[in-house]
């Protein structure tokens, strides 16, 4: 059986939230993210840092909700040539 790295599950959950339309931009760097256990508010600051209202983020300073928002912002950035 293949073991997963701990971050893989977090990224997989974030990708699933994006794929299923569970991340909604509220404008101004604010997002509503529907997680498995509730809807959370994620804020992306101008410096690129994020915060989330979920209990996991308060404890670990990272979560699948904030990761999903970071993934959106990476997708929307213009590519460098």
C-alpha positions in Angstrom: 0.0 0.0 0.0 1.3 3.4 -1.0 1.5 6.0 1.8 0.5 9.6 1.1 2.4 12.6 2.3 0.4 14.7 4.7 0.0 17.6 2.4 -1.4 15.5 -0.4 -4.8 15.1 1.3 -5.1 18.8 1.9 -4.3 19.6 -1.8 -6.7 16.9 -3.0 -9.5 18.4 -0.8 -8.8 21.9 -2.1 -8.8 20.7 -5.7 -12.2 18.9 -5.1 -13.7 22.1 -3.6 -12.6 24.1 -6.7 -13.8 21.4 -9.1 -17.2 21.2 -7.5 -17.7 25.0 -7.4 -17.5 25.3 -3.6 -15.4 28.4 -3.6 -17.2 31.7 -4.1 -15.4 35.1 -4.5 -17.1 37.8 -2.6 -14.7 40.5 -3.9 -11.9 42.4 -2.3 -9.9 39.2 -1.5 -12.8 37.6 0.4 -14.1 34.2 -0.3 -16.8 31.9 1.0 -15.7 28.3 0.9 -18.1 25.4 1.5 -16.1 22.7 3.4 -17.1 19.2 4.5 -18.2 20.6 7.9 -19.5 24.1 7.2 -19.0 27.3 5.2 -15.9 29.3 6.1 -14.6 32.8 5.3 -11.2 33.0 3.7 -9.4 36.4 3.3 -6.5 36.9 1.0 -4.4 39.9 2.0 -2.6 42.2 -0.5 0.7 40.6 0.5 -0.7 37.1 -0.5 -1.2 35.7 2.9 -4.5 34.0 3.7 -6.6 33.4 6.8 -9.6 31.2 7.3 -12.3 31.0 10.0 -12.2 27.2 10.3 -10.9 25.5 13.5 -8.1 23.7 11.6 -6.6 27.0 10.3 -6.6 28.4 13.8 -4.7 25.4 15.1 -2.3 24.7 12.1 -2.3 28.0 10.2 -3.2 26.1 7.0 -6.3 24.3 5.7 -7.9 23.0 2.5 -10.1 26.1 2.3 -7.2 28.5 2.3 -5.3 26.3 0.0 -8.2 26.3 -2.5 -8.1 30.2 -2.5 -4.3 30.2 -3.0 -4.8 27.8 -5.9 -7.4 30.2 -7.5 -5.0 33.1 -7.3 -2.2 31.1 -8.9 -4.5 30.1 -11.8 -5.5 33.7 -12.4 -2.0 35.2 -12.4 -0.6 36.2 -15.8 2.2 33.9 -16.9 5.7 35.3 -17.1 7.5 35.0 -20.4 
